[in-house]
Amino acid sequence: MRIAVACSILILLFAAPAAGETLGIAKTKPVAGPYVEVDGGYMVPYQMQIPGTKATLSMVPVPGGTHVMGTGDSTYQVTIEPFWMAKTETTWGQYQEFMQLYDLFQRFEQAGVRPVTDDNKIDAVTTPTPLCSRRIAFENGEDPQQAAVTMTQYAAMQFSKWISGVTGQQYRLPSEAEWEHAALGGAAGPYSFGDAEKLGDYAWYVENAEEAQHKVAEKAPNQYGLYDMQGNVWEWVLDAYVEEPSAKLSGKTLTVAEAIQWSSEPYPLCLKGGSWDDGPEACKITAKLGSDDEEWKTFDPNLPRSPWWFTNYPATCVGFRVIRPLRPLPQQQMIRYWEPSAVVTKLDVAERLKGSRGVIGLVDEKLPEAIEKAKN
């Protein structure tokens, strides 16, 4: 397997792959643009319209490799298979399409259409409730090309499950190891571009952002064509926040699945990349931030507090982007990538749904058709 990057980037637009073809896989070597050679073809960038919406999603290939996690005597290796990663952080233009499902799923519930049962619940998602404070969520703007912010890790996971359901492909949050591997772009670190002197060319951070969040993709991309991997907004990963890896991992070589540090608690969970309101240290590839539900939901008047939204700084600087692994997993194994591990979060979601303060709906490939019927 290898990656090649040309000066010009070729983006392919896919409505849907033809029969027998795989989205984002070219059978012949591209004449221009980045690609990753794999068995059976070449992973290439692609852009698709999210079914049932006006939003598009652009993905770029990231080669596999071995990534070192930890520092000093606590290092271990993670073997990473190739994957596609969203070229930018999830934008308000994309996320608000997901938010609109709240009203649509309520209509489905009231009409008894597409009911969620124990048999089909694996294909269902909960959608973000209406914002309890638009001022907080949008205090840094709501331009469709700005990164969406203030959502919880659970909400970001549900977004990835929604995209997966309507496209028939598997999207999810990256693990911490996958995120670092992609962010480095093949460089040694601590940034993909070398030292902090060049940070302003690649990132919106405290010294150049002028106290404001900016649109995605306004700075230079890294070597894989990924924008804003440093700065702009912090990005959710799947892992719990752990300051130092366990000594038990030292010297080991793990798969991505083995390396993910799943959390049994609702927080702290891990965020990467720094934000427009952070300095160079927070933007280093190895830097991370731990979430704090008690502090980040202080202004939430609900009990239980929202499983989908935060209300306080620094959550106004928190977003995410999705990845799509080259090799999909069986549907049953994907549950832990889309649903919370913490019992407390599961109970909060169940309580909100029970009290009709949340809504759940099916997100299979028939959803766009059902949405059109509901709108008409």
C-alpha positions as CSV (number, residue, x, y, z in Angstrom):
1,M,0.0,0.0,0.0
2,R,1.2,3.5,-0.6
3,I,0.0,7.1,-0.9
4,A,0.8,9.5,-3.6
5,V,-0.1,13.2,-3.5
6,A,0.1,15.4,-6.6
7,C,0.1,19.2,-6.7
8,S,-3.5,19.3,-7.8
9,I,-6.2,17.4,-5.9
10,L,-8.8,15.4,-7.8
11,I,-12.2,15.2,-6.1
12,L,-14.6,12.6,-7.5
13,L,-18.3,13.1,-7.1
14,F,-20.3,10.0,-6.3
15,A,-24.1,9.9,-6.1
16,A,-23.8,6.2,-5.5
17,P,-21.3,3.5,-6.6
18,A,-22.4,1.4,-9.6
19,A,-23.2,-2.3,-9.0
20,G,-20.0,-4.2,-8.0
21,E,-18.1,-1.0,-7.3
22,T,-17.0,0.5,-3.9
23,L,-17.4,4.1,-3.1
24,G,-14.0,5.9,-3.1
25,I,-12.2,3.0,-4.8
26,A,-10.8,3.5,-8.3
27,K,-9.9,0.3,-10.2
28,T,-7.1,2.1,-12.1
29,K,-4.3,4.3,-10.8
30,P,-5.4,8.0,-10.8
31,V,-3.4,10.2,-13.1
32,A,-3.6,13.1,-10.6
33,G,-4.4,13.7,-7.0
34,P,-3.9,11.7,-3.8
35,Y,-4.5,8.0,-3.6
36,V,-3.7,5.0,-1.4
37,E,-3.0,1.7,-3.2
38,V,-4.8,-1.2,-1.7
39,D,-5.7,-4.7,-2.8
40,G,-8.1,-4.5,-5.7
41,G,-7.6,-0.8,-6.5
42,Y,-6.8,2.7,-5.2
43,M,-8.5,4.6,-2.4
44,V,-9.2,8.1,-3.8
45,P,-11.0,11.2,-2.5
46,Y,-14.7,11.4,-3.0
47,Q,-17.5,13.8,-2.4
48,M,-21.1,12.7,-2.0
49,Q,-24.4,14.3,-1.3
50,I,-25.8,13.0,2.0
51,P,-29.1,11.3,0.9
52,G,-32.2,13.2,1.8
53,T,-30.3,16.5,2.3
54,K,-28.7,19.3,0.4
55,A,-25.4,18.8,2.3
56,T,-22.3,17.2,0.8
57,L,-19.5,15.3,2.6
58,S,-15.9,15.2,1.2
59,M,-13.6,12.4,2.2
60,V,-9.9,11.9,1.6
61,P,-7.8,8.7,1.9
62,V,-5.4,8.2,4.7
63,P,-2.8,5.4,4.4
64,G,-2.3,2.7,7.0
65,G,0.8,2.4,9.1
66,T,2.1,2.0,12.6
67,H,1.6,4.9,15.0
68,V,3.4,5.3,18.3
69,M,1.3,6.4,21.3
70,G,2.5,7.7,24.6
71,T,5.8,9.2,25.6
72,G,9.0,8.1,27.2
73,D,8.8,4.6,28.8
74,S,5.1,4.4,28.3
75,T,5.0,4.1,24.5
76,Y,3.2,1.4,22.6
77,Q,2.4,0.9,18.9
78,V,-1.0,0.9,17.1
79,T,-1.3,-0.8,13.7
80,I,-3.7,1.3,11.6
81,E,-5.4,0.2,8.5
82,P,-6.3,2.6,5.7
83,F,-9.4,4.8,6.1
84,W,-11.0,7.8,4.6
85,M,-11.4,10.9,6.8
86,A,-13.6,13.9,6.3
87,K,-11.7,16.7,4.6
88,T,-13.0,19.2,7.1
89,E,-14.6,19.3,10.5
90,T,-18.4,18.6,10.4
91,T,-20.0,21.9,9.5
92,W,-23.3,23.6,10.6
93,G,-24.5,23.0,7.1
94,Q,-24.1,19.2,7.6
95,Y,-25.1,19.1,11.3
96,Q,-28.3,21.1,10.9
97,E,-29.6,18.6,8.4
98,F,-29.1,16.0,11.2
99,M,-30.9,18.3,13.7
100,Q,-33.9,18.6,11.4
101,L,-34.6,15.0,11.9
102,Y,-36.0,15.8,15.4
103,D,-39.2,17.3,14.0
104,L,-39.5,14.6,11.2
105,F,-39.1,11.8,13.7
106,Q,-41.7,13.3,15.9
107,R,-44.1,13.3,12.9
108,F,-43.2,9.7,12.2
109,E,-44.0,8.8,15.9
110,Q,-47.4,10.6,15.9
111,A,-48.4,9.0,12.6
112,G,-47.2,5.5,13.6
113,V,-44.8,5.5,10.6
114,R,-41.6,3.6,10.7
115,P,-41.9,2.6,14.3
116,V,-38.7,1.6,16.2
117,T,-38.9,-1.8,17.8
118,D,-36.5,-4.1,19.6
119,D,-35.9,-5.9,16.3
120,N,-34.9,-2.8,14.3
121,K,-33.5,-0.6,17.0
122,I,-29.9,-1.3,15.8
123,D,-30.8,0.9,12.8
124,A,-32.2,3.8,14.9
125,V,-30.7,7.0,16.2
126,T,-31.7,9.6,18.6
127,T,-31.5,13.1,17.3
128,P,-30.4,16.4,19.0
129,T,-33.2,18.1,20.8
130,P,-33.9,21.8,19.9
131,L,-31.1,23.9,21.4
132,C,-31.9,25.2,24.9
133,S,-29.8,28.3,24.1
134,R,-29.1,29.2,20.5
135,R,-27.1,32.2,21.8
136,I,-24.5,29.8,23.4
137,A,-24.3,27.3,20.5
138,F,-24.1,30.0,17.8
139,E,-22.2,32.7,19.7
140,N,-19.3,32.2,17.4
141,G,-21.5,32.1,14.3
142,E,-23.7,29.6,12.4
143,D,-22.5,30.0,8.9
144,P,-23.0,26.7,7.0
145,Q,-19.3,26.6,6.4
146,Q,-18.3,27.0,10.0
147,A,-17.6,23.9,12.2
148,A,-20.6,22.8,14.2
149,V,-19.9,23.0,18.0
150,T,-21.2,22.3,21.5
151,M,-22.4,18.7,20.7
152,T,-21.5,15.9,23.1
153,Q,-19.5,12.9,22.0
154,Y,-22.7,10.8,22.0
155,A,-24.4,13.3,19.6
156,A,-21.4,13.1,17.3
157,M,-21.5,9.3,17.4
158,Q,-25.2,9.4,16.5
159,F,-24.5,11.7,13.6
160,S,-22.0,9.2,12.3
161,K,-24.6,6.4,12.7
162,W,-27.1,8.5,10.7
163,I,-24.7,9.0,7.8
164,S,-23.9,5.3,7.9
165,G,-27.6,4.3,7.8
166,V,-28.6,6.5,4.9
167,T,-25.5,5.8,2.8
168,G,-25.0,2.1,3.5
169,Q,-21.4,2.8,4.3
170,Q,-19.8,2.7,7.8
171,Y,-18.9,6.1,9.2
172,R,-17.7,6.7,12.8
173,L,-15.5,8.9,14.9
174,P,-11.8,8.2,14.7
175,S,-9.9,6.7,17.6
176,E,-7.2,8.8,19.3
177,A,-4.5,6.8,17.5
178,E,-6.2,7.1,14.1
179,W,-6.7,10.9,14.6
180,E,-3.1,11.4,15.5
181,H,-1.9,9.3,12.6
182,A,-4.1,11.3,10.1
183,A,-3.2,14.7,11.7
184,L,0.6,14.0,11.3
185,G,0.2,13.5,7.6
186,G,3.3,11.2,7.6
187,A,5.5,13.8,9.5
188,A,7.3,13.1,12.8
189,G,5.6,15.9,14.8
190,P,4.8,17.7,17.0
191,Y,2.9,19.3,14.1
192,S,2.4,18.0,10.6
193,F,4.3,21.0,9.2
194,G,7.3,20.9,11.6
195,D,7.6,23.5,14.3
196,A,5.2,26.2,15.8
197,E,6.6,29.0,13.6
198,K,4.4,27.7,10.7
199,L,1.3,27.2,12.8
200,G,-0.4,30.3,11.5
201,D,-0.3,28.9,8.0
202,Y,-2.2,25.8,8.9
203,A,-4.4,26.7,11.9
204,W,-6.7,29.3,13.4
205,Y,-5.5,29.6,17.0
206,V,-5.3,32.2,19.7
207,E,-2.6,34.3,18.1
208,N,-4.3,34.8,14.7
209,A,-8.0,34.0,15.2
210,E,-8.9,37.5,16.6
211,E,-11.1,35.9,19.2
212,A,-13.4,34.3,16.7
213,Q,-14.1,31.0,15.1
214,H,-13.6,30.9,11.3
215,K,-15.0,28.9,8.4
216,V,-13.4,25.5,7.7
217,A,-10.7,25.0,5.1
218,E,-9.4,28.6,5.1
219,K,-5.9,27.5,6.1
220,A,-3.5,25.1,4.3
221,P,-4.2,21.4,4.5
222,N,-1.8,18.8,5.8
223,Q,0.0,16.3,3.5
224,Y,-3.1,14.1,3.3
225,G,-5.4,17.0,2.3
226,L,-7.0,17.4,5.7
227,Y,-7.9,20.9,6.9
228,D,-7.9,22.3,10.4
229,M,-6.5,19.3,12.1
230,Q,-4.8,21.8,14.4
231,G,-6.8,24.7,15.7
232,N,-10.3,26.0,14.7
233,V,-12.2,23.6,17.0
234,W,-11.4,20.6,19.3
235,E,-12.4,17.3,17.7
236,W,-14.0,14.3,19.4
237,V,-12.4,10.9,19.3
238,L,-13.8,7.6,20.6
239,D,-11.5,7.3,23.6
240,A,-11.7,8.2,27.2
241,Y,-9.4,11.0,28.3
242,V,-6.3,9.4,29.9
243,E,-3.4,11.6,30.8
244,E,-0.8,8.8,30.6
245,P,-1.3,5.3,29.0
246,S,-1.2,2.3,31.3
247,A,2.2,0.8,32.0
248,K,0.6,-2.5,30.9
249,L,0.6,-1.2,27.3
250,S,4.3,-0.3,27.2
251,G,6.1,-2.0,24.4
252,K,3.0,-3.7,23.0
253,T,1.7,-3.6,19.4
254,L,-2.1,-3.3,19.2
255,T,-4.8,-3.1,16.6
256,V,-7.0,0.0,16.6
257,A,-9.9,-1.9,18.2
258,E,-7.5,-3.1,21.0
259,A,-6.1,0.3,21.6
260,I,-9.3,2.3,22.0
261,Q,-9.8,3.2,25.6
262,W,-13.5,2.8,26.0
263,S,-15.0,4.7,28.9
264,S,-17.5,3.3,31.4
265,E,-18.1,6.9,32.7
266,P,-19.8,9.8,30.9
267,Y,-16.6,11.9,31.3
268,P,-13.8,12.8,30.9
269,L,-13.8,11.9,27.2
270,C,-11.0,12.8,24.8
271,L,-10.8,15.7,22.3
272,K,-7.9,16.5,20.0
273,G,-6.4,19.3,18.0
274,G,-6.8,22.5,19.9
275,S,-9.1,25.4,18.9
276,W,-9.1,29.0,17.8
277,D,-9.0,30.0,21.4
278,D,-5.9,27.9,22.3
279,G,-2.1,28.4,22.1
280,P,0.5,26.4,20.2
281,E,0.9,23.7,22.9
282,A,-2.8,22.7,22.7
283,C,-2.5,22.4,19.0
284,K,0.3,19.8,19.1
285,I,-0.7,16.4,17.7
286,T,-0.2,14.7,21.1
287,A,-2.1,17.3,23.1
288,K,-5.7,16.5,24.3
289,L,-8.5,17.9,26.3
290,G,-10.8,16.0,28.7
291,S,-14.5,16.8,28.7
292,D,-16.3,17.8,31.9
293,D,-20.1,17.3,31.9
294,E,-20.6,19.1,35.2
295,E,-18.8,22.2,34.1
296,W,-19.8,22.1,30.4
297,K,-23.6,21.7,31.2
298,T,-23.9,24.3,34.0
299,F,-26.5,26.4,32.2
300,D,-28.6,23.4,31.1
301,P,-32.0,23.7,32.9
302,N,-33.0,20.1,32.2
303,L,-32.9,17.1,34.5
304,P,-31.4,14.9,33.4
305,R,-29.2,17.3,31.5
306,S,-29.1,16.9,27.7
307,P,-27.2,13.9,26.4
308,W,-26.8,15.9,23.1
309,W,-25.7,19.4,24.0
310,F,-23.3,21.3,26.2
311,T,-24.0,24.9,27.3
312,N,-20.7,26.3,28.5
313,Y,-17.2,27.3,27.4
314,P,-15.0,25.5,26.3
315,A,-17.7,23.4,24.6
316,T,-18.3,26.3,22.3
317,C,-14.9,25.3,20.8
318,V,-15.8,21.6,20.5
319,G,-16.7,19.8,17.2
320,F,-15.7,16.6,15.3
321,R,-15.1,15.0,12.0
322,V,-15.9,11.4,10.8
323,I,-13.9,8.6,9.2
324,R,-14.8,5.6,7.1
325,P,-12.6,2.5,7.5
326,L,-11.6,0.6,4.4
327,R,-12.9,-2.7,5.9
328,P,-16.4,-2.5,7.3
329,L,-17.3,-4.4,10.5
330,P,-20.4,-6.5,11.1
331,Q,-23.3,-4.3,12.1
332,Q,-23.5,-5.8,15.6
333,Q,-19.8,-4.9,16.3
334,M,-20.5,-1.3,15.3
335,I,-22.8,-0.7,18.2
336,R,-20.0,0.4,20.5
337,Y,-18.8,2.9,17.9
338,W,-22.2,4.5,17.7
339,E,-23.7,4.2,21.1
340,P,-22.3,5.3,24.5
341,S,-20.4,2.9,26.8
342,A,-21.3,4.8,30.0
343,V,-24.4,3.4,31.8
344,V,-25.2,6.9,33.1
345,T,-25.4,8.3,29.5
346,K,-27.6,5.4,28.4
347,L,-30.0,6.0,31.3
348,D,-30.1,9.7,30.6
349,V,-31.0,9.0,27.0
350,A,-33.7,6.5,28.0
351,E,-35.2,9.0,30.5
352,R,-35.4,11.7,27.9
353,L,-37.0,9.5,25.4
354,K,-39.5,8.2,28.0
355,G,-40.5,11.7,28.9
356,S,-40.9,12.7,25.3
357,R,-38.0,15.1,25.6
358,G,-36.1,13.2,22.9
359,V,-37.0,11.3,19.8
360,I,-35.7,8.2,18.1
361,G,-36.1,7.1,14.5
362,L,-34.8,4.6,11.9
363,V,-32.0,5.7,9.6
364,D,-31.7,3.0,7.0
365,E,-31.4,3.7,3.2
366,K,-35.2,4.1,2.9
367,L,-35.2,7.2,5.2
368,P,-34.7,9.8,2.4
369,E,-37.8,8.5,0.7
370,A,-39.8,8.6,3.9
371,I,-38.7,12.1,4.6
372,E,-39.9,13.3,1.2
373,K,-43.3,11.7,1.9
374,A,-43.5,13.3,5.3
375,K,-42.6,16.7,3.9
376,N,-45.3,16.4,1.3
